[in-house]
Amino acid sequence: MTAEEVITLIKNAFADTPKPSGRLSADTYDDEGTHDYFSGTTWDGHDVAMLRKHEAAMSFFTPEAFRYYLPCFMLAELTDPKTADILGEYVVSQFARSEGNWEDKRSKRVGQFTSGERRAIIAFLQYMTDTYQGFRQDDIAIAIERLS
């Protein structure tokens, strides 16, 4: 798939994803501005440079917020990979990590995605594999397996 095809798939799959209500980040001492930056926004139309500054948000999001805002990070990688820098890698890590409390956290997150959303995420991961030869192939395979 081309980047444009994956973008279309993501936008269609997440078009009706419900916006989270309440706090966007898990209770924590410091969410690095996650709640403040994303409150009142949709997942579409974010500035890639600002998303790069808020990469840690993916770790702080509640499961509902993670599901809702994940598309903006994938779209950032697809539309402006140079500015996105490590955002694509960070998306991969959200599904591939297994240390600490990540098993439970990931299980809660993955369980919320619809089959269409999962297909879009897998298409993004496959695009990363196809585009960046050698890029975290093992982690991407783990991530795809966990989403399948």
C-alpha positions in Angstrom: 0.0 0.0 0.0 1.1 3.6 -0.6 1.1 6.2 2.1 -1.9 7.8 0.5 -3.8 4.5 0.6 -2.9 3.9 4.3 -3.9 7.5 5.1 -7.3 6.9 3.5 -7.7 3.6 5.4 -6.9 5.3 8.7 -9.2 8.2 8.1 -12.1 6.0 7.2 -11.5 3.5 10.0 -11.4 6.1 12.7 -14.0 8.5 11.3 -16.7 7.4 13.8 -14.4 6.6 16.8 -16.0 8.2 19.9 -14.2 11.1 21.4 -13.1 10.4 25.0 -14.8 12.2 27.8 -13.2 13.3 31.0 -9.5 13.3 31.7 -7.4 12.2 28.7 -4.4 11.1 30.6 -4.1 8.5 33.3 -3.8 9.9 36.8 -0.2 10.8 37.2 1.9 13.4 38.8 3.0 14.9 35.5 1.5 14.1 32.1 3.8 16.4 30.3 1.0 18.6 29.1 -0.9 15.7 27.4 -4.4 16.6 28.8 -3.9 20.3 28.2 -2.7 20.0 24.7 -5.3 17.4 23.5 -8.4 18.7 25.4 -10.9 20.1 23.0 -9.2 18.8 19.9 -10.0 16.0 17.4 -7.6 13.5 16.1 -7.4 15.1 12.7 -5.5 18.3 11.8 -2.7 18.4 14.3 0.6 20.1 13.5 3.3 17.4 13.1 5.9 19.4 15.0 3.5 19.8 18.0 2.8 16.1 18.0 6.5 15.4 18.0 6.7 17.6 21.1 3.9 15.5 22.7 5.1 12.1 21.7 5.0 10.9 25.4 1.2 11.5 25.2 0.9 8.0 23.8 2.2 6.6 27.1 0.0 8.8 29.3 -3.4 8.5 27.4 -6.2 6.6 29.0 -7.3 3.6 26.8 -10.1 5.7 25.3 -7.9 8.6 24.5 -5.2 6.3 23.1 -7.8 4.8 20.7 -9.1 8.2 19.7 -5.8 10.1 19.2 -3.6 7.2 17.8 -4.6 8.2 14.2 -3.0 11.7 14.5 0.4 10.1 15.3 0.2 7.6 12.4 -0.9 10.3 10.0 2.0 12.5 11.1 4.4 9.7 10.2 2.7 9.2 6.9 2.5 12.8 5.8 5.7 14.3 7.2 8.1 11.6 8.3 11.1 14.0 8.6 9.3 16.2 11.1 7.6 13.3 12.8 11.0 11.9 13.5 10.4 9.0 15.9 6.6 9.1 16.1 6.3 6.0 13.9 8.7 4.1 16.1 6.8 5.2 19.2 3.5 3.9 17.7 5.2 0.6 17.1 6.5 0.5 20.7 3.0 1.0 22.1 2.0 -2.4 20.8 5.4 -4.2 21.1 6.5 -3.3 24.6 6.1 -5.9 27.3 8.0 -4.8 30.3 6.5 -3.6 33.6 2.7 -2.9 33.5 2.6 -2.7 29.7 0.8 -6.1 29.3 -2.3 -4.9 31.2 -2.1 -1.4 29.7 -1.9 -2.8 26.1 -4.6 -5.3 26.7 -7.0 -2.6 27.8 -6.1 -0.4 24.8 -6.1 -3.1 22.1 -9.5 -4.5 23.3 -11.2 -1.2 22.4 -10.2 -1.1 18.7 -12.8 -2.2 16.2 -11.8 -4.7 13.5 -11.6 -1.8 11.0 -9.4 0.2 13.3 -7.1 -2.8 13.8 -6.8 -3.3 10.1 -5.8 0.4 9.7 -3.2 0.1 12.4 -1.9 -3.1 10.9 -1.7 -1.4 7.4 0.3 1.4 9.0 2.7 -1.1 10.6 3.0 -3.0 7.4 3.8 0.3 5.6 6.5 1.0 8.2 8.0 -2.5 7.4 7.8 -2.0 3.6 9.1 1.6 3.7 11.9 1.4 6.2 13.7 -1.9 5.5 15.1 -3.4 8.6 13.2 -0.9 10.8 12.2 -2.8 14.0 11.0 -5.8 12.1 10.7 -8.0 15.1 8.8 -5.4 17.1 6.4 -4.8 14.1 5.8 -8.5 13.8 4.9 -8.6 17.5 2.7 -5.6 17.2 0.8 -7.1 14.3 0.4 -10.4 16.1 -1.1 -8.6 19.1 -3.5 -6.7 16.9 -4.6 -9.7 14.9 
